[in-house]
Amino acid sequence: MGKVFSTVALFRRNGQMTFRQPVKQVQDNITQARKAAARFWGGAIKEPDKIIRVVVIHGDAQRIYLSERTATGRWVETVIPANVAAEQTHLAACMKELGIDHASAPPALPEVIEINGVIYRREI
């Protein structure tokens, strides 16, 4: 059984940055998901539109693992909080495709907590 990923391509159309509906895919690992996404979007986006970025995400209600392929062909990986990802339209669409609801995530842990007069600090 593979892992579920969502992918979207950002492309330029008539000078405007836009994206199509994300696509859900099941792959064994992130490398296969990236390759499949690059092939899919490379064939789906036609001239005169120009692909700017291909994005592959997976994650949960707390963290989103984001892989982006830039115009140079390099893949850049990032981990961002789900609530930050939800603020970007194309990532929010991918999260919806995966069934991720960032609002259901528990609140972030505090940096400092006091219990019975003892102060505990979270180590980062």
Secondary structure, 3 states (H helix, E strand, C coil): CCEEEEEEEEEEECCEEEECCCEEEEECCHHHHHHHHHHHHHHHCCCCCEEEEEEEEEECCCEEEEEEECCCCCEEEEEEEHHHHCCCHHHHHHHHHHCCCHHHCCCCCCCEEEECCEEEECCC
